[in-house]
Amino acid sequence: MKDMGKRGLMTRIIHAGQHTDPGTGAVSTPIYQSSTFAFRDADHGAACFRGEPGYKYTRLGNPTTAALEDNIANLEGGCGALAAASGMAAVNMVYLTFLGQGTHIVATDAVYGPSRMILENEYPRFGVASTFVDSSDPQNVAKAMRPDTKLVYLETPANPTLKLTDLEACAAIAHKGGALVVVDNTFASPYLQNPLQQGADIVLHSMTKFINGHTDVVAGIVIAKEPAVLERLRKVHYNFGGTMDPHQAWLVLRGVKTLGLRMERAQANAMKLAAFLEKHPKVAWVRYPGLESHPQYELGKRQMRGGGAVLSFGVKGGLEAGKVVINNVEVPALAVSLGGIESLIEHPASMTHAGVPLAERQAAGISDDLVRVAVGCETYEDIEADLKRVLEMV
Ligand SMILES: *Cc1c(COP(=O)(O)O)cnc(C)c1O
């Protein structure tokens, strides 16, 4: 494989981890749709099981999946990556590897709903305690640290509040307490933010979102900075079995090639839409990291290479007015998820975060009037005209 480590980001997105097929010359990575791999002889089989290079069985590694893992590990600046069947399989791979009886995790309060719900509802059965804090103030993380804290789990920008967390400050606090730092980097994508360069030990993604980018695959990945952490994760992942299918890996590889192009376009659309909404008389507030009105605009400039493609806003008139908007838009689909080529709109209080109790939802800044738009790559004027029309109906 050619070393792509030092090339530009667009070049690495397209080429890292990819190599021309030695047998046929195929430029696109083939789909090795095989559950098992034949050994040349007994010695070869024994060598593969000792850990020498070579494929054995697809749950324990596959060439198509490896091409995707090498690509994303390069984009995040990690030593390696492990692809997972879904974003939640990636989240659980990390929890299962580093949490257990008598351990504690500190996490951002507004993390992705199921990432929080599973810690509150399932992990206590295994003796795991959790504390959720507004990590946009690193002091809250410092106050929540305990002697048994093993993980500090951060999501920035957070969903759907778009609050930012200072990764360097929180990593320093976590490391002082002997905990590993995990960042869910789904919202920024590796195109805009690389937490491993800002002190994190582990990064994870729901590749369902920006990395695949075409709203047709559910997938996840975990990237580690150090080999010891990667190998510990690998052991748990391969035996718990939430691994990726080669066909799924190929689809994500196809999607990631346009990550840079899509992010540039979607982000430019999001910036224009945020500025439009901010001036609109029917809009109570807009939250977007690329707007100077974002309370952490300076942190965003330091930590990210752009504001991203997700924004949230409140419609004057609260829940009912928000419903008029989401029920009448024609360009964005009314759907959860984000990071696809098409715009999506959703209402977290009744949809993605409905499982979080009202008091906790409000404490995490998810107000009932909050409407989230995942801005896509359509013609900008069409998105603006559509929202202008529905806001006049409110
Ligand atoms: C979607 C999402 C997940 C979960 O990913 P799935 O692929 O749906 O399992 C985790 N974190 C964030 C921030 C997400 O947006």
The ligand as an ORCA input file, in Angstrom:
! r2SCAN-3c Opt
* xyz 0 1
  C     -26.731      7.967     14.711
  C     -25.773      8.215     15.797
  C     -25.280      7.165     16.592
  C     -25.753      5.731     16.433
  O     -25.438      5.209     15.183
  P     -26.274      4.053     14.434
  O     -25.502      3.869     13.178
  O     -27.660      4.550     14.228
  O     -26.264      2.842     15.302
  C     -24.346      7.464     17.556
  N     -23.924      8.733     17.764
  C     -24.384      9.763     17.032
  C     -23.901     11.139     17.312
  C     -25.321      9.546     16.029
  O     -25.790     10.583     15.323
*
